[in-house]
């Protein structure tokens, strides 16, 4: 293959991306089995942060109800793609919420900075609630914890709805004052646990947000993002993360060999 030809280079890149995705797809989409034994450590790290939260008037008292068995944070994200030429595809990926063409993903993030569950892509016109329904994340958390005494759940923002293994931030205009106060540290914890990993992805792999490089029907957009999530987890194992530093916890997977087993 001649590397002087731009077309050949592009084909080589796409082939490499596809081969990598075949190797890592299962390790990206559902890494819960390796994370479940560490849920208690995740919970303790979150509880410690809640109790140390500035202005926390229940520092020595009971935890907020939503934090009782909290171990993970959940978030939906949308990545912009180039406007498709095909009219049907264009309609399916257009999000009226953001006013852009995009694909959606749902992730579970651990307080050590690792992304332990990734579902998607979903059509851009779907909502975050659709992401939860289509991903089966509640059932995935149930199956991962079968036979365990303590059952832990994931915490998401107010767009989500409470379920067996999902807790959502309170919503509405008439939230009691005590519930508002309890939600302050949980909101901070969710933003640190759920948002920082996506910030890291955007900083490490800037092309993922460049729409001309994300053209549906001409390149494997979903495979690119799955590969990037896996490589970001690798980076977290080797070099740590801001999320892990915030919660003062090391990655639950210590080596790349363990990740790829």
C-alpha positions as CSV (number, residue, x, y, z in Angstrom):
1,X,0.0,0.0,0.0
2,X,1.4,3.4,-1.0
3,X,1.3,5.8,2.0
4,X,1.7,8.8,-0.3
5,X,-1.9,8.5,-1.4
6,X,-4.4,10.3,0.8
7,X,-7.1,7.9,0.0
8,X,-5.0,4.9,0.9
9,X,-4.2,6.5,4.3
10,X,-7.9,7.1,5.0
11,X,-8.7,3.5,4.1
12,X,-5.9,2.2,6.4
13,X,-7.2,4.4,9.2
14,X,-10.8,3.1,8.8
15,X,-9.6,-0.5,8.6
16,X,-7.5,-0.1,11.8
17,X,-10.5,1.5,13.6
18,X,-12.7,-1.4,12.6
19,X,-10.1,-4.0,13.7
20,X,-9.6,-2.2,17.0
21,X,-13.4,-2.1,17.6
22,X,-13.7,-5.8,17.0
23,X,-11.2,-6.3,19.9
24,X,-12.5,-3.8,22.4
25,X,-16.2,-3.4,21.7
26,X,-17.3,-5.9,24.4
27,X,-14.9,-4.3,26.9
28,X,-16.3,-0.9,26.3
29,X,-20.0,-1.5,26.1
30,X,-20.3,-3.4,29.4
31,X,-17.4,-3.4,31.9
32,X,-19.7,-3.8,34.8
33,X,-18.6,-7.3,35.7
34,X,-15.1,-6.0,36.6
35,X,-16.5,-2.9,38.4
36,X,-19.1,-4.6,40.6
37,X,-16.6,-6.0,43.2
38,X,-15.5,-2.4,43.8
39,X,-19.0,-0.9,44.2
40,X,-18.5,-0.7,47.9
41,X,-15.2,1.2,47.5
42,X,-17.0,3.6,45.1
43,X,-19.8,4.2,47.6
44,X,-17.3,4.9,50.4
45,X,-15.5,7.4,48.3
46,X,-18.7,9.2,47.4
47,X,-19.9,9.2,51.0
48,X,-16.6,10.6,52.2
49,X,-17.0,13.4,49.6
50,X,-20.5,14.1,50.7
51,X,-19.5,14.4,54.4
52,X,-16.6,16.7,53.6
53,X,-18.8,18.9,51.4
54,X,-18.5,22.5,52.4
55,X,-21.5,23.7,54.4
56,X,-22.8,20.2,54.8
57,X,-25.0,20.4,57.9
58,X,-25.6,16.7,58.1
59,X,-21.8,15.8,58.1
60,X,-22.3,13.4,61.0
61,X,-25.9,12.6,60.4
62,X,-27.7,10.3,58.0
63,X,-26.9,10.4,54.3
64,X,-29.4,11.9,51.8
65,X,-31.8,9.1,50.7
66,X,-30.5,9.1,47.1
67,X,-26.9,8.6,48.3
68,X,-27.7,5.6,50.6
69,X,-26.4,3.0,48.0
70,X,-24.9,5.3,45.4
71,X,-21.9,3.9,43.5
72,X,-22.0,5.2,39.9
73,X,-23.1,8.2,38.0
74,X,-25.1,8.1,34.8
75,X,-25.2,10.6,32.0
76,X,-26.4,10.9,28.4
77,X,-24.3,12.8,25.8
78,X,-24.8,13.8,22.2
79,X,-22.0,14.1,19.7
80,X,-22.6,16.2,16.6
81,X,-22.2,14.7,13.2
82,X,-22.2,16.2,9.7
83,X,-25.5,16.8,8.1
84,X,-26.4,13.6,6.2
85,X,-27.3,13.8,2.5
86,X,-30.0,11.2,2.8
87,X,-33.3,12.9,3.9
88,X,-34.4,9.9,6.0
89,X,-31.1,9.7,7.9
90,X,-31.1,13.5,8.3
91,X,-34.5,13.4,10.0
92,X,-33.5,10.5,12.3
93,X,-30.4,12.2,13.7
94,X,-31.7,15.7,14.0
95,X,-32.2,16.8,17.6
96,X,-34.8,19.4,18.2
97,X,-33.5,19.7,21.7
98,X,-30.0,20.8,20.6
99,X,-30.9,22.0,17.1
100,X,-28.1,19.9,15.6
101,X,-27.5,16.6,13.9
102,X,-26.1,14.2,16.4
103,X,-25.9,10.7,17.8
104,X,-26.6,9.9,21.5
105,X,-24.9,7.7,24.0
106,X,-25.6,6.7,27.6
107,X,-22.7,6.0,30.0
108,X,-22.1,4.9,33.6
109,X,-19.1,6.4,35.2
110,X,-17.3,5.3,38.3
111,X,-15.7,7.8,40.8
112,X,-12.3,6.5,39.9
113,X,-12.7,8.0,36.4
114,X,-13.4,4.8,34.5
115,X,-16.4,4.5,32.1
116,X,-17.8,1.1,33.0
117,X,-20.9,1.0,30.7
118,X,-21.6,2.5,27.2
119,X,-24.7,2.2,25.2
120,X,-25.4,3.6,21.8
121,X,-25.4,5.1,19.3
122,X,-29.0,6.3,19.5
123,X,-30.8,8.5,17.0
124,X,-30.4,12.2,17.7
125,X,-34.2,12.8,18.0
126,X,-34.4,10.4,21.0
127,X,-34.4,11.9,24.6
128,X,-32.2,10.8,27.5
129,X,-35.2,8.8,28.8
130,X,-35.2,6.9,25.5
131,X,-31.5,6.2,26.0
132,X,-32.3,4.6,29.4
133,X,-35.1,2.5,27.9
134,X,-33.2,1.4,24.8
135,X,-29.9,0.7,26.6
136,X,-31.4,-1.6,29.3
137,X,-29.0,0.0,31.8
138,X,-31.4,-0.8,34.7
139,X,-31.5,-4.5,33.8
140,X,-27.7,-4.5,33.2
141,X,-27.1,-3.2,36.8
142,X,-29.5,-5.8,38.1
143,X,-27.8,-8.7,36.3
144,X,-24.4,-7.5,37.3
145,X,-25.3,-7.6,41.0
146,X,-27.3,-10.9,41.1
147,X,-26.3,-12.8,44.3
148,X,-24.7,-9.8,46.0
149,X,-26.0,-8.8,49.5
150,X,-25.7,-5.0,48.9
151,X,-27.3,-3.6,45.9
152,X,-26.0,-0.3,44.5
153,X,-27.5,2.2,42.0
154,X,-26.5,4.9,39.6
155,X,-27.3,8.6,40.0
156,X,-28.4,10.8,37.2
157,X,-29.6,14.4,36.6
158,X,-33.3,15.5,36.8
159,X,-34.1,14.4,33.2
160,X,-34.1,10.8,34.3
161,X,-36.8,9.0,36.3
162,X,-36.2,6.9,39.4
163,X,-36.1,3.1,38.9
164,X,-34.9,0.1,40.8
165,X,-31.2,0.8,40.1
166,X,-31.4,4.4,39.0
167,X,-31.9,7.5,41.2
168,X,-32.6,10.9,39.6
169,X,-32.1,14.4,41.0
170,X,-35.3,16.0,42.3
171,X,-37.1,18.2,39.8
172,X,-39.9,20.7,39.9
173,X,-40.4,24.2,41.3
174,X,-41.7,23.3,44.7
175,X,-38.9,21.1,46.0
176,X,-38.7,21.2,49.9
177,X,-35.9,23.2,51.3
178,X,-34.3,20.1,53.0
179,X,-34.3,18.2,49.8
180,X,-32.7,21.2,48.0
181,X,-29.9,21.2,50.6
182,X,-29.4,17.5,50.3
183,X,-29.2,17.8,46.5
184,X,-26.3,20.3,46.6
185,X,-23.5,17.9,47.3
186,X,-25.1,15.2,45.1
187,X,-25.2,17.7,42.2
188,X,-21.5,18.5,42.7
189,X,-20.6,14.8,42.9
190,X,-22.6,14.0,39.7
191,X,-20.9,16.8,37.8
192,X,-17.5,15.7,38.8
193,X,-18.1,12.0,38.2
194,X,-20.2,12.2,35.0
195,X,-18.9,15.3,33.3
196,X,-15.2,15.2,33.8
197,X,-14.7,11.9,31.8
198,X,-16.4,13.5,28.8
199,X,-14.2,16.6,29.2
200,X,-11.2,14.3,29.2
201,X,-12.4,12.6,26.0
202,X,-12.9,16.0,24.3
203,X,-9.4,17.1,25.3
204,X,-7.6,13.9,24.2
205,X,-9.6,13.3,21.0
206,X,-10.6,16.6,19.6
207,X,-11.5,15.3,16.2
208,X,-14.6,13.5,17.8
209,X,-16.3,17.0,18.0
210,X,-15.3,18.1,14.5
211,X,-18.4,17.6,12.4
212,X,-16.7,17.3,9.0
213,X,-14.8,14.2,10.4
214,X,-18.0,12.6,11.6
215,X,-19.9,11.8,8.4
216,X,-22.5,9.1,8.6
217,X,-22.6,6.5,5.9
218,X,-19.0,7.3,5.0
219,X,-17.1,6.5,8.2
220,X,-17.8,4.3,11.3
221,X,-18.8,7.2,13.7
222,X,-20.0,4.9,16.4
223,X,-16.9,2.7,16.3
224,X,-14.7,5.7,16.6
225,X,-16.5,6.8,19.8
226,X,-16.3,3.3,21.3
227,X,-12.6,3.1,20.5
228,X,-12.1,6.5,22.0
229,X,-13.9,5.5,25.2
230,X,-11.7,2.4,25.5
231,X,-8.5,4.3,24.8
232,X,-9.5,6.9,27.4
233,X,-10.0,4.2,30.0
234,X,-6.5,3.0,29.1
235,X,-5.2,6.5,29.6
236,X,-6.9,6.6,33.0
237,X,-5.3,3.3,34.1
238,X,-1.9,4.6,33.1
239,X,-2.0,8.2,34.2
240,X,-5.1,8.6,36.5
241,X,-7.8,11.2,36.1
242,X,-9.2,14.4,37.6
243,X,-12.2,12.4,38.7
244,X,-10.1,9.9,40.6
245,X,-8.1,12.7,42.2
246,X,-11.3,14.4,43.3
247,X,-12.7,11.3,45.0
248,X,-9.2,10.2,46.1
249,X,-9.5,6.7,44.6
250,X,-7.3,4.8,42.2
251,X,-8.7,3.0,39.1
252,X,-10.3,-0.3,40.0
253,X,-8.5,-1.8,37.0
254,X,-4.8,-1.4,37.7
255,X,-3.1,-2.7,34.5
256,X,-3.9,-2.8,30.8
257,X,-3.5,-6.6,30.9
258,X,-6.3,-6.8,33.4
259,X,-8.5,-4.6,31.2
260,X,-8.1,-6.7,28.2
261,X,-8.6,-10.1,29.9
